[in-house]
Amino acid sequence: MPNKTVFLIGMPGSGKSTLGKKFSEQFQWDFYDLDAVIVEKNGLSIPEIFQQHGETFFRAEETAVLKDMLNFEAPSIVATGGGAPCFNNNMGLINKSGTSIYLNVPLDELAKRIEAEGREKRPLFSQMPFSDFFIQLQKQWQFRKQFYEKAHFTLEGGAKDPLDIAGILKA
């Protein structure tokens, strides 16, 4: 596979971090989780950042950290946060500096995954009843899909195996 950076994009719960870790282990690439880097940099969890500083601050941090990640020398795979491609021309930066892959998972599956993981980890969903959560998830997807659809490749239904990504990169 070529020496490049691959960016996994998609909604919360689409499997970006899980698949990115598996891929990095199987193919010996460096792995970065954009949200984890932001947490480490700020010494606060994502919900704490939202609570203490607000979404605008978080989105600025997201862009700053993303810019630091562009053009890695070693083969790298980056799991972006769900909103990362949608702000501050981040999708343009991602597409210019690597290969973007959209993990397109159906909304009902995303809702199940987020519920199973715990919505309290997701600041945009944590304080609402399930019925409102699903409506908000739909609205978020409606806004974000215009950015996600600019990805170089789409894996419909997400991806179950690192070989799904490897196949794209070999094409």
N, C-alpha and C positions, 0 to 999 in steps of 0.2 A: 504494500500500500504506500501511497506517496507520503512524503513528509509534509504535513499540513495540520491546521487546526480545524476540528469539526465542532460545530455548535449545534446542540440539541435544543430545539425550541418547542413550545406547546403550552397548553393550559396546565394549571396546577393539577397534579395527580396523573399526568400523562406518562410518567415513567422516565423522565429525563435523567434524574440522578441515579436511579436504579440501573437503567440501561447503560448510562455512561460509565459507572463503576465496573460493571461486568465487562464492557468493551475494553476498558483500560487494563483490566487484569488479564483478559484473554490475549490481547495483542501488544501488551507492554507499552502502552501509551500513557502519558501523564494525564491525570484526571483533575478537573477543577469544577467545583460547584460554586457558581457565582454567588448564591445566597450565603453559603458557608464562608466564603472569603469576606463578604460584607460583615458578617457576624464577628469574625475574627478581628477584622480591622477596627470595628467599633466597640467590641467588648460587650455587645448587647444582642439579644435574640431579635429576630425580625419583628415579632409582635412588640417588643420593648422599643425598638427603633421607631415603629409607627406611633406608639403611644407617646413617647417622649419628644419625638422630633417631627412626626407627621410624614405623610406619603411623599410630599414634594422633596423633603430632605432625602428620603430613602431612594427616590428615583434619581436624584443627583449623584448619590453614592454609587448606585448601580451603574450609571454611565461612567463614572470615574474609574471604578474597578474594572469594568468591561474594557475600557481603553487601555488599561495596564495589561490586559490579557491578550491584546491583539498581536498577531505575528509572533507567536511562540516559535522558537527555533526547533525544539523537539516536537515530535508528533504528540498532539494534545487533543483531548476531547473536553468540551466545556458544556455543562448543563446550566443553561440560563434560568433565571427565574421566569415565571409565566408571563409577567408584564414587561420584562426587559426589552424585547424587540419593539415594543409599542411606544416608547418614549425617547425623546432627544435624538432622533435619527439613529437609534441603536441598530435597527435592522439593516440600514445601509452600511454601517460600520462592520457588522457581522458578515454580510455578504461580500464586502470588499476584501476582507482579511481571511476568509476561510470558506468552508463548505457548511451550509446550513441545512439541517434536516428537521422538518416539522413532524412531530409525533401527533397525528390526528386521531384522537380517541373520542368515541361517542360520549355525549354529555351525560347520559345515564350511568355509564361506566365511570366517568370522572367523579360524579357525585358519590357513587358507592365507595370509590377509593379514598376520597377526601373524608367522608364520614368514618370509614374504618380507621384511618390514620389519626383522626381527631381534628375537627375544624378549628380548635383553639390555636393550632399552629399556623393558621392562615388568617392574618389580621383582617383581610377584606371579607371574611365569612364568619368569623368567630362569634359574633354577638347577635346572631339572628336565628329564628326557628328554621327548621328544615325546609318548610314550604317557601319561605323568603330566600333561603340559601339557594335553592334550585333556580328560582327566578333570577337572582343576582348572577348565578353562574352562567345562565343563558345570555343575560345582558353583557356580561364580561366577554363571553365567547363572540357575540355579535360584533363587539368593538374590536377585539384582538385578531379575529380571523383575517382581516384585511392585511395585517402585518405578517402573520404566520404564512399566508398564501404566497408571500414573496420569497419564501425559502427556495433554495436550489432543488430540494427533493422533499417529497412527502411520503411518510409511511402511514398508510391508511390503517386505522385500528391500532396505531402505535407500533411497537416492536416487542417481540418476546425474546429475541435472541441477538447477541452481538453480531452474529453473521448477517443479520438484516442490514446493518450499517456497513459491514465489510463489503457486501455485495454492491451497495451503492458506490462505495469508494473505488471499487475495481472497474466499474462501468466507464 
